[in-house]
């Protein structure tokens, strides 16, 4: 790789989250002079207010169910007592450790870390405080931020970012939304013992997933005690005081108000591009503020690039990692590297129960292929038999075309993400239903059901 000495760096990355750190490390390994600018904690959304702390809290919330299930297996479990402060302190300690790991990764790769808030001042220049840094290429990897609605009293509500640092576990929580973050936090608060209501403006949870997954999840969340208020919206929030019972009064669009101690809006995240100077530099953004990029992650300005949540394609950590790797190789590796196939990205929702999915939903498959077969299975797994827990697992295969290729694998049930990861490999390899059928299952497991479903669901 040939570097240009007229610039301070070959690559200047704004944002030390998953995509930015991956791109910087790969670029440095290819011989580029790289710096990363970060104003906050290293690791971005995933490490600090996303995947990692969310799953830690999800694990904590699952223990209440596990204690109950243990009785059926002969364990006499005394009355459990939960302490929010201990969980948050332990979570914070783990996040601090990971912040240090990211620092070490950058240092080991020879990437310079610049602390401060960046603002792009030209195609090759970035201001950080009173410094101006120049770079042959600039990468925007600033992630996303919570989107809060413009309603009266919104200042009394919190976002998912705020939920990780609440001083105590609220007694009554209303979570607003129907996507990943909403169902996860509703499950967390409910599992930890809070009276939890999930309020969503639509009739369907997880609307970007296969429709059967949202329906199966809603039924199980309701069974576990989450109060579902679908097709409802909050119009205003106000303080509420009634005989010493302080809280928040949530005025709904259907009349009666809800009283809660905490209302969390999980109604989406938007690209974090405000104040970066992108538009002044000529970089085109879409209506949501996402950086418009081509297949190689280059913006309308050839020297300015973007990856991760800030391009608003698929807000998942592995996707940001893959995009950062692609860009670094394209800029400094001398050969093009293919962008990820977004249609085959596996993902999991750490609700209770979990949701896992890879490939096309049934509706997407019918729109794309026309000729589609669907295979489903719903049953109580062995772990629920002795505990007498009426929680079924739901599995679904979507098969398309004359070659009967499996184009979608979907699940609602515990450890769904662990199971779906393996089937993602099968879809990446273009596996057919015949190959699934020819595969012997591991007995007794939930996963074996995916290779023993023989009768398609009637259309």
N, C-alpha and C positions, 0 to 999 in steps of 0.2 A: 504494500500500500504506500502511495506517495502522499506525504502530508504537506501542508502549506504553512510556511513559517510566518506569513503575513498576519495570521490569526493567533490569538492566545491559545485556542484549543481547536481540535478537529471537530469535536462534538461537545456541545454544552447542553446538558439536560436540565429541564426545569421540573422538579418533582422527584422525590426519592421514594416513590411507591414501587409496586411490583414491576410495572412496565419500564419505568425510568431506570431503576437499579439494574434490571436484566439487560436492557439495551446498553447501559454504560459499561457494564462488566464485559459483555461480549465484544463491544467496540474496542475496549482497552486490550483485550486478549488478541485482537487483530491488528494491534499496533497503533491505534488512534490515541491522541492526547485528549483526555476526557475530564470534564468537571461536572458535578451535579450541584444544583442550587436547591436548597430546601429551607423553608421558614419554620417548619414544625418538626414533629418527631419522625424519625426514619421509619420506613415501612409502609407509609401511606394508609389508605382506608382499611385494607385487609388486616394489617397488623394491629392498628390502633383502635378503630371503631367499626370493624367489619368482621370478616371471616373468623379470625382467631378468637377474640373475646366473645363473639356471639356463640361459637361452638362450646367454649368453656362454660358459659352460662347455660347453654342447652344441656350439657352433660349434668350440671348441677340440678337442673329442673327435673331431669329424668329419674333421679334417685327416689323421689316420692312415690312414683309408680313402681319402681324396682322393689322398694321396701314392702309394698302391698303384695306384689307377686311372690315374694320370697316365702310368705306364709304357706302357700300351697305346696312348697317344696320342703316343708318341715322346719323352717326357720322361725323362731319366736323372736320377732323384732320389737324391741321396746318403743315407746312413743318417741318418734324422731323430732328433733328440734333444729330448725334452720337459722343460721346467722348470716344476714346479708353482708355485714361489714367484713366478716372473714373471707367470704367469697370475693368481694371486690378487691380487698387487699392482696389476696393471692393472685387474682387476675392481673392486677397492676404490676405485681412483681414479675410475672411471666412476660408481660408486654415490655417492661423495661429491659428484661434480658434479651428479647428479640430485637429491640431498638439497637442494643449493643452488637448483636450479631450482624445486623445490616451495616453498621459502622465498620466492623471488621471486614466484611465482604468487600466493601468499597476500597478500604485501605489496602487489602491484600491484592486487589486487582490493579492498584496504582491509579485509582480514580480520585481526583481532588474533590473534597466536600466543601462547598461554600455555603455558609449559613446566612440566610436573609431572604427577603421577598424579592422575586425577580419581576422585571418589566421589560418586555421586548421593545427596543428603540429603533430597530432597523432590521434588514434581512440577515445581518451578521452580528448584531450587537444586542447586549442585554445589560440593563442597569440593575445593580444589587447594592442598595444603599447609595453611598457616594462613589462606588466603583462602577466602571463600565468595562465589561468583558466582551471580547470578540471571539467569534467561532465560525468555522467553515460551515458547520451545520448546527441548527438549533432544534432540539426535540422538546415538545410540550407534552408532559406526562403528569398533569396536575390532578387527574382523577375527577371525582364528582363531589357534590354536596347535597344535603337534604333539601327537598322542595317543600315549603310550607305554604298553605293556602292563605289567601288574603281575606280573612274573616274577622269580625269583631272579637277581640279578646284572645287573638292568637298568641299574644305574649305570655299567656298562662300555660300554653302547651309546650311540650318538649319534642325534639326530634330523636331519631334512633341514635344519633351521635351522643346526645345528652344522657340517654338511658344507661350508659355504661358507668356513669359517675354519680348516680343518684345517691344522696346521703343515707337513705333507708329504703326498704322495700315498701311501696305503697300498699295500702289495704285494698283499695278499689282502683282498678286501672281500666281505662278505655283505650284500645288500640284502634287507630283509624287506617284503613287500607285493606287490600286483598291480595297483595303480591308477596314475594319472598319475605321481605323484612317484616311485614305486618303479621303474617301467620307464625313466623319464628318467634317474635317477641310476645305475641299472645300466648303461645305455647310455653315460653319461658316463665312469664309472670304467673300463669295458671299453675304450672308445675311447682313453682316456689311457694304457692299458697295464697296469692292475691286473688281477690274476686275480679275476674277478667271478662271484659266484653270486647268482642271484635266487631267493629262497625265498618261497613263497606257500602259504597254507593251502588255497586253492581249486585246482581243476583248470584254471581259466580266468583269463587276464589281462583287464584292462579290462572287468570284468563289467557296468558301466553302459553300455557301448557295444554296438553290433551284435556278435553273437557271432563272426562271421567276421573281424572286425578283430583281436580278441584272438588268434585262432588264427593268422592270417597274421603278426602281429607276433612271436608266440612262435617261430615257425619261423625267422624272419629273425634274431632276437636269438641264437638257438642257433647259427645258421650263422656269425654274427660272433664267436662264442666265449664268450657268456654261458652259464654252467652253470645250467640251469633245474631247480629242485627244487620241483615242484608237489605240492600236497596234503601239505605238511609244515609243521610248526610247531616253534619253539624253545621248549623247556621251561625251560631255565636257561642262564646264562652264567657262566663262571668264568675266572680267569686261567690261562694255560697256559705252562709252561716245560718244554722238552725239549731238552737239549743246546744251550742258548743260543738256541733258537728261541722267543723270547717271543711271546705272542699271546693270543688269546681262544679258549676252548673252548666250542663251542655244542652243548649237548645237545639232540638232536632227538627228536621223538616216535616216530621209526621206528628207533631204535637207534643206529647209528654217529654219532659226534660229528663236527662240522666244526671246523677250526682256521682262524682268520682274524685279521688284524691290526686290522680295523675291522668293526663290525656296525652298519648303519644301519637303523633302523625307520622305514618310510614307510607306516604302517598307519592313515593318516587324520589329519585335523585336526578340532578341536572349536572351537565358538564361544568367543571370549575374553571371557567375562563374569564370571569370578571376581573378587571384591573390588570390584566397581563399585557395590554397594549397590542393585542393581536389585530384588531380591526384597523388601528392606526398604521400598523405595519403592512396592511394590505391583505391579511389572511382572511379568507372567507369563512364565515360561520353560518350554521343553519339557525332556524327559528328558536331552538332550545339552547343555543350557544355552543353547540358542538363544532369542533374543527372539521371542516370538510376536507377529506383526504382521498387520494387515489388508491389503487390496489397496493401500491408500495408504501403507503402511509405518508405521502408527501402532500403538503397543503398547496394552496394557490400560489404561494411563494416557494420556489424550488429549493431554497436553503432551509425552510422551516417545515418540520415534520411533527406528527402527533400519533400517540398510541394509547391504548387503554380506555378507561371510562370517558375520557375527554373527547373521543371520537364517536362515542355513543352507539357502538355497534352491538356489543355484548359485554355487559358490565360484570365480568368474572375474572378472578385473578389469573387462572391459567391462560385465558385469552390474552390478557395484557402481557404476560410473559412471552407467549408465542409471537405476538406482534412486535414486541421489543427485539426479540431475537431476529425476526425477519428483517426489520429495518437495519439493525447493526450489520448484518451480513450483506445487505444490499448496498449500504454506503461504503463499507470498508472491507468486505470479503471478496470482492471481485466477481461475484456471481449472484444471480437472483435466487432467493429462497422463497418457496411458495407460502402464501398467507394461509392461516388455518381455514379449514372447511367449517364454516360456522354452523352448517346444517348437522354436523356430526359432533358438536361439542357436548359432552355429557355434563350433567349438573345435578346437584342435590339441594333440596330445601330441608333445613334442619328444624322442621316443625315436629310436633308430637302427634302422630307418627311422622317419620321422615317421608319425603317424596324424592324419587330418583327418576331421571329421564335422559334418554339420548335418542337423537334422530327426529323423525317427523311425527307430529300428532296424527290422529286418524283423519281429522279435517284437512290438514295440510297434504297428507298422502292422497286423499281422494281428489283434491284439487290438482295435484301435480301428476298423479299416475292414473286416476280413474279406476283401474282394475285393482281393487284392494280387498284383502281378507283380514279380519280381526280375530285374534284369539285372546280369551280372557280367563282368569282364574281368581276366585275369591274364597279364602278358607282361613280357619284359625290355625296358626302354626303350633307346633308341639310345645313351645315355651309357654303358650297361653292355656294349655289344657289343664295342668294340675293347679294352676292359680285361678282357674275358672274366669279368665279375662275374656270377655266377648269382643275382642278386637281383631277383626279379620285383616289379612294381608290381601292387597289387590295387585294383580299382575296383568300386563297387557302387552301383546305383540301386534305390530302392524306390519303386514306383508303385502308386497306390491309386485305387479308385473307378471309376465308369463314365466319368468325364471324364479318366481316366488322369493324374491330377495326380501330379507327382513330390513325394514326401513325405520322402525321405531320400537323401542323397548321402554316400558314405563312401569313404575311400581309405587305403591303407597304401603309403607311398613317399616319397622325398625331396621336400621343399617341399610336403607335403600341405596345410599350413595356407594357403600362398599360393594354391593352386588352389581350395580349398574356400571361401575368402572370396568369390570371384566367384559361385560357385554358391549361396551363401547369399542373395544378392540375388535370384536366380531363384526360390528357394523362397519368399522374402518376397513376391514378386509373384504367387505361385500358378502357376508355370509347369507346363505339361503335358508328357508324354512327346512328343507331337506337335511341340511347340515346340522341345524339345531336338533332335528329329530334323531339324527344318527349319533348324537353326542350322549354318552351315558351320564346320568345325573349322580350327584353325591347324596347318598341317603343316610339319615333323614335331614334334609335342608330345605329352606325356602327356595333357594336358587334352582333346585332340580325341577321345579314346576315350569321354569322357562323352557326346558327341553323335553317336557312330557305333554304339553298341550297339543291335542290332535284335532279337535273339532272346532271349526271356526264359528264365530257368532253369526247368527242369521242377520242379513242386511235389512 
